[in-house]
């Protein structure tokens, strides 16, 4: 099935639903879904953006502007993940607790408004990673139309480009908590430090950036094509100085480059070792 055929399938799925509450982060996935839903649902669609300490600064304004451009009703809700000890302790199942609060609030809104469906922007590639939030989605019967239509990340970007969506080449968006290794307590101080570090790198022209927090070490992930930019002139010295000013003792560049879910690599490795160990017994 071509991307265009999947787009038609997506619109048909949404047309059958008629009414929905859509979790809108402002990223390319949920933006594509919002565009499709706005075309077939019109005034019967409510987009909801959740704001908290873990939501990257500067995203809300762009999200609001895009929703306005589509003429869709937009609600802003506030979530308090850090007040949930199960989230703040940062276990491997952290995302479940975050999404559980989000979907609980969306379910309440949907019930109040008499709306039968809650939607999220997961695509088929999300099924291949450690995504505990999917469990929360299932608990609240949240539907993922991009998955149902068989659309992966590459197709999301292709369709968004064909539709001239401003987010089509937007760097992947993720909760700031994803910069902190599992088992390290999530605090406002760490989130703020990571945000400031990434803002500084963005200000130098780097688009796809992650600053992973490892205690006194900042591990920078960039697109490999941007390595030379970082290592040209005094850029690396400026980055090092700024991140040290933020409290890091060591600043490193991850030679594997940017990739989604790098903090999950330890989980996958442990899982593989467990399988091998059980086979050797």
KEKE-3310 file (N, C-alpha, C; in steps of 0.2 Angstrom, whole numbers, plus 5000, padded with zeros to 4 digits):
npx = (5004:5003:5010:5000:4989:4988:4986:4973:4966:4968:4961:4948:4946:4946:4935:4925:4924:4919:4918:4931:4944:4960:4976:4988:5004:5012:5022:5028:5021:5008:5004:5002:4991:4982:4980:4973:4962:4956:4951:4941:4933:4931:4922:4919:4930:4942:4957:4970:4983:4995:5004:5018:5032:5040:5038:5045:5052:5045:5037:5024:5018:5020:5012:5000:4998:4997:4986:4976:4977:4971:4958:4953:4946:4955:4962:4971:4979:4986:4998:5005:5017:5029:5025:5020:5026:5030:5033:5043:5054:5059:5058:5060:5047:5043:5036:5023:5017:5016:5009:4997:4992:4989:4980:4970:4965:4961:4951:4942:4938:4933:4922:4915:4911:4904:4911:4916:4929:4947:4962:4979:4996:5004:5015:5019:5032:5034:5030:5040:5049:5054:5040:5031:5020:5011:5004:4996:4988:4981:4974:4965:4958:4963:4965:4976:4977:4986:4994:4984:4982:4994:5005:5022:5036:5044:5035:5026:5033:5035:5022:5018:5026:5022:5010:5013:5015:5021:5029:5035:5049:5053:5063:5063:5052:5053:5049:5057:5061:5066:5080:5086:5094:5087:5082:5089:5084:5071:5071:5066:5077:5086:5079:5078:5091:5095:5086:5091:5104:5101:5095:5105:5113:5104:5103:5116:5114:5112:5100:5094:5095:5101:5104:5110:5108:5120:5123:5137:5141:5138:5131:5131:5121:5121:5115:5125:5130:5132:5143:5155:5153:5152:5165:5172:5182:5180:5169:5166:5173:5166:5153:5157:5161:5149:5141:5148:5146:5133:5134:5139:5153:5160:5160:5153:5154:5143:5148:5140:5130:5114:5100:5084:5077:5089:5091:5085:5093:5101:5091:5087:5099:5101:5090:5093:5104:5099:5091:5101:5108:5098:5097:5109:5109)
npy = (4994:5011:5027:5037:5030:5025:5036:5040:5029:5032:5044:5039:5030:5040:5047:5038:5038:5050:5059:5065:5066:5073:5069:5081:5085:5093:5089:5081:5069:5069:5081:5078:5069:5077:5086:5077:5073:5085:5088:5079:5079:5091:5103:5094:5089:5089:5096:5092:5099:5094:5102:5103:5102:5093:5095:5101:5118:5132:5125:5125:5138:5136:5125:5130:5139:5131:5123:5133:5138:5128:5129:5122:5117:5120:5114:5117:5108:5104:5094:5085:5077:5076:5076:5064:5050:5038:5041:5050:5043:5037:5024:5010:5009:5022:5030:5025:5029:5043:5044:5038:5047:5057:5051:5048:5061:5065:5056:5059:5072:5068:5061:5070:5079:5070:5063:5049:5044:5043:5049:5046:5050:5040:5030:5016:5013:5015:5004:4996:4999:5001:5005:5009:5018:5014:5004:5011:5018:5007:5004:5014:5013:5020:5025:5023:5030:5032:5020:5011:5013:5009:5017:5022:5031:5037:5038:5047:5059:5060:5062:5073:5082:5083:5088:5101:5104:5113:5106:5096:5092:5094:5092:5077:5076:5075:5070:5079:5071:5059:5061:5057:5044:5029:5025:5036:5049:5060:5077:5095:5103:5096:5094:5107:5111:5102:5107:5120:5117:5111:5121:5130:5124:5123:5136:5138:5133:5119:5107:5094:5088:5080:5081:5071:5067:5062:5061:5070:5071:5077:5070:5072:5070:5071:5074:5064:5071:5083:5083:5089:5102:5105:5103:5112:5127:5137:5131:5119:5122:5132:5126:5117:5125:5132:5122:5117:5128:5126:5116:5104:5093:5085:5085:5076:5070:5059:5046:5038:5046:5055:5046:5039:5035:5031:5029:5018:5008:5001:4993:4985:4978:4972:4963:4955:4949:4942:4932:4925:4920:4912:4902:4896:4890)
npz = (5000:4996:5002:5000:4998:5011:5018:5013:5019:5033:5034:5031:5042:5052:5048:5051:5064:5068:5080:5092:5104:5104:5108:5107:5104:5097:5089:5074:5071:5078:5073:5059:5061:5067:5056:5047:5054:5057:5044:5042:5053:5058:5067:5077:5083:5096:5101:5112:5122:5133:5147:5156:5168:5161:5148:5133:5133:5124:5115:5116:5111:5097:5094:5098:5088:5076:5078:5078:5065:5059:5063:5074:5089:5104:5119:5134:5145:5162:5168:5182:5183:5191:5204:5206:5214:5209:5196:5197:5203:5192:5185:5173:5168:5168:5158:5158:5169:5167:5155:5159:5168:5159:5150:5158:5161:5149:5146:5155:5150:5138:5142:5148:5138:5129:5120:5111:5107:5110:5104:5099:5093:5089:5079:5067:5069:5083:5089:5090:5100:5117:5125:5137:5139:5130:5136:5145:5136:5131:5142:5143:5131:5121:5104:5090:5076:5066:5067:5065:5051:5046:5045:5045:5053:5043:5033:5039:5039:5025:5020:5028:5022:5009:5011:5015:5028:5042:5051:5045:5044:5056:5070:5080:5094:5111:5128:5141:5152:5146:5144:5155:5164:5168:5185:5190:5200:5194:5194:5196:5194:5187:5175:5171:5169:5158:5149:5147:5142:5130:5124:5122:5113:5102:5099:5093:5081:5079:5075:5078:5093:5108:5125:5136:5153:5164:5179:5184:5171:5154:5141:5124:5110:5093:5076:5065:5054:5059:5067:5062:5062:5076:5080:5074:5074:5088:5093:5100:5112:5117:5119:5129:5139:5142:5147:5157:5165:5168:5177:5174:5175:5166:5148:5135:5118:5110:5100:5092:5088:5086:5091:5093:5109:5116:5129:5132:5128:5137:5143:5133:5131:5144:5143:5133:5138:5148:5141:5135:5146:5152:5142:5143:5154)
capx = (5000:5007:5008:4994:4983:4987:4983:4966:4964:4968:4955:4942:4946:4944:4928:4920:4924:4915:4920:4937:4948:4966:4982:4992:5010:5015:5027:5026:5016:5002:5002:4999:4985:4977:4977:4968:4956:4952:4948:4935:4929:4929:4920:4918:4937:4946:4965:4972:4990:4997:5010:5021:5040:5044:5037:5051:5050:5044:5033:5017:5016:5020:5007:4994:4997:4995:4979:4972:4977:4966:4951:4951:4946:4961:4962:4978:4979:4992:4999:5010:5021:5034:5021:5019:5033:5031:5036:5049:5059:5061:5059:5059:5040:5041:5031:5017:5014:5015:5003:4991:4989:4987:4974:4965:4962:4958:4945:4937:4936:4929:4916:4911:4909:4901:4915:4918:4936:4953:4967:4986:4999:5009:5015:5020:5039:5034:5028:5047:5054:5051:5035:5026:5014:5006:5000:4991:4984:4976:4969:4960:4955:4965:4966:4982:4975:4992:4996:4979:4983:5000:5010:5028:5039:5046:5029:5023:5037:5033:5015:5018:5030:5017:5004:5016:5015:5027:5032:5037:5056:5054:5067:5059:5051:5052:5048:5063:5063:5070:5087:5089:5095:5082:5085:5091:5078:5069:5070:5065:5084:5089:5075:5080:5098:5095:5083:5096:5110:5099:5093:5111:5115:5100:5105:5122:5112:5110:5093:5092:5100:5099:5109:5108:5111:5123:5127:5141:5143:5133:5132:5128:5119:5119:5116:5132:5132:5133:5149:5161:5151:5153:5172:5175:5184:5179:5162:5167:5175:5160:5148:5160:5161:5142:5138:5151:5143:5127:5135:5142:5160:5162:5155:5156:5150:5142:5150:5135:5126:5108:5095:5078:5077:5095:5091:5082:5098:5103:5086:5087:5105:5099:5085:5096:5109:5094:5089:5107:5109:5093:5099:5116:5108)
capy = (5000:5017:5032:5040:5025:5024:5043:5039:5024:5036:5049:5035:5028:5045:5049:5033:5039:5056:5063:5063:5070:5071:5071:5085:5087:5098:5085:5079:5063:5071:5086:5075:5066:5082:5088:5073:5073:5092:5088:5075:5080:5098:5106:5088:5087:5094:5094:5094:5099:5094:5106:5101:5103:5089:5097:5106:5125:5135:5121:5127:5143:5134:5120:5134:5142:5126:5122:5139:5138:5122:5130:5116:5118:5118:5114:5116:5105:5104:5088:5085:5070:5076:5075:5056:5047:5032:5044:5054:5038:5036:5017:5009:5010:5029:5033:5022:5034:5049:5043:5036:5053:5061:5048:5049:5068:5065:5052:5063:5077:5065:5059:5076:5081:5065:5061:5042:5042:5047:5047:5048:5050:5034:5027:5009:5012:5016:4998:4992:5001:5001:5011:5008:5022:5010:5000:5016:5019:5002:5004:5019:5012:5025:5023:5026:5029:5031:5013:5007:5014:5006:5023:5023:5038:5040:5040:5052:5064:5061:5064:5080:5086:5083:5093:5107:5105:5116:5102:5090:5091:5096:5086:5073:5079:5070:5072:5080:5065:5054:5063:5055:5037:5025:5025:5043:5053:5066:5083:5101:5106:5092:5095:5114:5110:5099:5112:5126:5115:5110:5128:5133:5120:5125:5143:5138:5130:5112:5106:5088:5088:5078:5081:5066:5068:5056:5064:5076:5071:5078:5066:5076:5067:5076:5070:5063:5076:5090:5083:5093:5109:5105:5102:5117:5133:5136:5129:5114:5125:5136:5122:5114:5131:5133:5116:5117:5133:5124:5112:5098:5092:5083:5086:5072:5069:5052:5045:5034:5051:5055:5041:5039:5030:5028:5027:5011:5003:4997:4989:4980:4974:4967:4958:4950:4945:4937:4927:4921:4917:4907:4897:4893:4886)
capz = (5000:4995:5007:4998:5000:5018:5020:5012:5024:5039:5034:5032:5049:5056:5046:5054:5072:5069:5086:5095:5108:5101:5112:5103:5107:5093:5085:5067:5071:5080:5068:5053:5063:5068:5050:5044:5058:5056:5038:5042:5059:5059:5074:5082:5086:5101:5102:5119:5124:5140:5148:5163:5168:5156:5141:5131:5132:5117:5110:5116:5106:5090:5094:5097:5081:5071:5079:5076:5058:5056:5065:5078:5096:5107:5126:5137:5152:5165:5171:5187:5184:5196:5210:5206:5216:5204:5190:5199:5204:5185:5183:5166:5167:5169:5153:5159:5174:5163:5150:5163:5170:5153:5147:5163:5160:5142:5147:5159:5146:5133:5145:5149:5131:5126:5114:5112:5105:5112:5099:5100:5087:5089:5072:5068:5072:5090:5092:5090:5105:5124:5126:5142:5138:5126:5141:5148:5131:5130:5148:5142:5125:5116:5097:5087:5069:5061:5067:5061:5044:5044:5043:5049:5054:5036:5029:5042:5036:5018:5020:5030:5017:5003:5013:5017:5036:5044:5056:5041:5045:5063:5074:5085:5100:5117:5135:5144:5156:5142:5145:5162:5165:5172:5191:5192:5201:5190:5198:5192:5193:5181:5169:5169:5167:5152:5144:5146:5138:5123:5121:5120:5107:5097:5097:5089:5074:5079:5076:5081:5099:5115:5130:5141:5159:5168:5185:5182:5164:5149:5134:5119:5104:5087:5070:5063:5049:5062:5071:5060:5065:5083:5081:5070:5077:5095:5095:5106:5118:5119:5122:5135:5145:5144:5150:5164:5169:5171:5183:5172:5176:5160:5142:5130:5112:5108:5093:5089:5085:5089:5090:5098:5114:5118:5136:5132:5125:5143:5145:5128:5132:5149:5141:5128:5142:5152:5137:5134:5152:5153:5137:5145:5161)
cpx = (5004:5005:5002:4988:4982:4984:4975:4963:4963:4962:4948:4941:4943:4936:4923:4919:4919:4917:4926:4940:4955:4972:4987:4998:5014:5021:5024:5020:5009:4999:4999:4992:4980:4975:4972:4962:4952:4948:4941:4930:4927:4928:4919:4925:4939:4953:4966:4980:4991:5004:5012:5029:5043:5043:5042:5048:5049:5040:5026:5014:5015:5014:5000:4992:4995:4988:4974:4972:4972:4959:4949:4951:4952:4960:4969:4976:4986:4992:5005:5014:5026:5031:5020:5026:5035:5034:5043:5055:5062:5063:5058:5052:5038:5035:5024:5013:5012:5009:4997:4988:4986:4980:4968:4961:4958:4951:4940:4934:4931:4922:4912:4908:4905:4904:4917:4925:4941:4958:4974:4990:5005:5009:5018:5027:5039:5032:5035:5051:5050:5047:5030:5020:5009:5001:4994:4986:4979:4971:4963:4957:4957:4967:4972:4980:4981:4994:4991:4980:4989:5005:5016:5031:5041:5040:5025:5026:5035:5027:5015:5021:5025:5011:5007:5015:5021:5032:5036:5044:5058:5058:5062:5059:5050:5052:5056:5066:5067:5077:5090:5089:5089:5085:5087:5084:5077:5067:5069:5072:5087:5086:5077:5087:5099:5092:5088:5102:5107:5097:5099:5114:5111:5102:5112:5120:5111:5103:5091:5097:5096:5105:5107:5112:5114:5127:5131:5144:5137:5135:5128:5127:5117:5119:5123:5135:5134:5140:5154:5159:5153:5161:5176:5176:5183:5173:5162:5169:5170:5155:5151:5159:5154:5139:5141:5148:5136:5127:5138:5150:5163:5157:5158:5151:5149:5143:5145:5130:5119:5104:5090:5079:5083:5096:5088:5087:5100:5097:5086:5093:5104:5095:5088:5101:5105:5092:5095:5108:5105:5095:5105:5115:5106)
cpy = (5006:5022:5035:5036:5025:5031:5043:5034:5028:5040:5045:5032:5034:5048:5044:5035:5045:5061:5061:5068:5068:5073:5074:5088:5093:5095:5083:5074:5066:5077:5083:5072:5071:5085:5084:5073:5080:5092:5085:5076:5087:5100:5100:5086:5092:5091:5097:5093:5099:5097:5104:5103:5099:5091:5103:5113:5127:5131:5123:5132:5140:5129:5124:5137:5138:5124:5127:5139:5133:5124:5125:5119:5116:5119:5113:5113:5105:5097:5089:5079:5070:5075:5068:5053:5041:5035:5047:5049:5036:5028:5016:5010:5017:5031:5030:5027:5041:5049:5041:5042:5057:5058:5048:5056:5068:5061:5056:5069:5074:5063:5065:5079:5076:5063:5053:5040:5046:5045:5050:5047:5045:5032:5020:5008:5012:5009:4993:4994:5000:5007:5009:5012:5018:5006:5005:5017:5014:5002:5009:5019:5018:5022:5027:5025:5029:5024:5009:5007:5012:5011:5023:5030:5041:5042:5046:5059:5066:5064:5072:5085:5088:5088:5100:5109:5108:5112:5096:5088:5093:5090:5083:5076:5073:5073:5073:5074:5060:5056:5060:5047:5034:5024:5031:5047:5059:5072:5089:5104:5102:5094:5102:5114:5108:5104:5117:5123:5114:5117:5131:5130:5122:5132:5143:5135:5123:5111:5100:5087:5084:5079:5077:5067:5062:5059:5070:5076:5072:5074:5069:5071:5072:5071:5070:5068:5083:5089:5088:5101:5110:5106:5107:5124:5132:5134:5124:5117:5129:5132:5119:5119:5132:5128:5115:5122:5131:5118:5105:5098:5090:5083:5081:5072:5061:5051:5041:5039:5050:5049:5041:5034:5027:5026:5020:5005:4998:4992:4983:4975:4969:4962:4953:4946:4940:4931:4922:4917:4911:4901:4893:4889:4879)
cpz = (5000:5001:5006:5000:5008:5021:5019:5017:5031:5039:5034:5039:5054:5055:5050:5061:5073:5074:5089:5099:5106:5105:5107:5106:5103:5088:5078:5067:5073:5076:5062:5055:5064:5061:5047:5048:5057:5049:5038:5048:5060:5066:5079:5084:5091:5102:5109:5120:5131:5142:5155:5162:5163:5149:5139:5130:5125:5113:5110:5111:5099:5089:5094:5091:5076:5072:5077:5068:5055:5059:5070:5085:5100:5115:5129:5144:5155:5169:5176:5188:5190:5203:5211:5208:5211:5198:5192:5201:5198:5184:5176:5164:5168:5165:5155:5164:5171:5159:5154:5166:5165:5151:5152:5162:5154:5142:5150:5154:5140:5135:5146:5143:5127:5120:5115:5111:5108:5107:5101:5093:5086:5081:5073:5070:5080:5093:5093:5096:5112:5125:5131:5142:5134:5131:5144:5142:5130:5136:5147:5135:5120:5109:5094:5079:5064:5061:5064:5054:5042:5042:5048:5049:5047:5032:5032:5039:5029:5017:5022:5025:5011:5005:5016:5024:5038:5049:5052:5043:5052:5067:5079:5091:5106:5123:5138:5149:5152:5142:5151:5162:5170:5179:5194:5194:5197:5195:5193:5190:5187:5175:5166:5166:5160:5147:5142:5141:5131:5120:5118:5113:5101:5094:5093:5082:5074:5080:5080:5087:5105:5119:5136:5147:5163:5174:5183:5175:5159:5143:5129:5113:5099:5081:5068:5058:5052:5067:5069:5062:5072:5084:5077:5074:5085:5098:5101:5112:5121:5123:5129:5141:5147:5149:5157:5168:5172:5176:5181:5173:5169:5154:5137:5123:5110:5101:5089:5086:5088:5087:5095:5103:5116:5125:5137:5130:5131:5144:5140:5129:5138:5148:5137:5133:5146:5148:5136:5140:5153:5148:5139:5151:5159)
residu = (UNK:UNK:UNK:UNK:UNK:UNK:UNK:UNK:UNK:UNK:UNK:UNK:UNK:UNK:UNK:UNK:UNK:UNK:UNK:UNK:UNK:UNK:UNK:UNK:UNK:UNK:UNK:UNK:UNK:UNK:UNK:UNK:UNK:UNK:UNK:UNK:UNK:UNK:UNK:UNK:UNK:UNK:UNK:UNK:UNK:UNK:UNK:UNK:UNK:UNK:UNK:UNK:UNK:UNK:UNK:UNK:UNK:UNK:UNK:UNK:UNK:UNK:UNK:UNK:UNK:UNK:UNK:UNK:UNK:UNK:UNK:UNK:UNK:UNK:UNK:UNK:UNK:UNK:UNK:UNK:UNK:UNK:UNK:UNK:UNK:UNK:UNK:UNK:UNK:UNK:UNK:UNK:UNK:UNK:UNK:UNK:UNK:UNK:UNK:UNK:UNK:UNK:UNK:UNK:UNK:UNK:UNK:UNK:UNK:UNK:UNK:UNK:UNK:UNK:UNK:UNK:UNK:UNK:UNK:UNK:UNK:UNK:UNK:UNK:UNK:UNK:UNK:UNK:UNK:UNK:UNK:UNK:UNK:UNK:UNK:UNK:UNK:UNK:UNK:UNK:UNK:UNK:UNK:UNK:UNK:UNK:UNK:UNK:UNK:UNK:UNK:UNK:UNK:UNK:UNK:UNK:UNK:UNK:UNK:UNK:UNK:UNK:UNK:UNK:UNK:UNK:UNK:UNK:UNK:UNK:UNK:UNK:UNK:UNK:UNK:UNK:UNK:UNK:UNK:UNK:UNK:UNK:UNK:UNK:UNK:UNK:UNK:UNK:UNK:UNK:UNK:UNK:UNK:UNK:UNK:UNK:UNK:UNK:UNK:UNK:UNK:UNK:UNK:UNK:UNK:UNK:UNK:UNK:UNK:UNK:UNK:UNK:UNK:UNK:UNK:UNK:UNK:UNK:UNK:UNK:UNK:UNK:UNK:UNK:UNK:UNK:UNK:UNK:UNK:UNK:UNK:UNK:UNK:UNK:UNK:UNK:UNK:UNK:UNK:UNK:UNK:UNK:UNK:UNK:UNK:UNK:UNK:UNK:UNK:UNK:UNK:UNK:UNK:UNK:UNK:UNK:UNK:UNK:UNK:UNK:UNK:UNK:UNK:UNK:UNK:UNK:UNK:UNK:UNK:UNK:UNK:UNK:UNK:UNK:UNK:UNK:UNK:UNK:UNK:UNK:UNK)
# end
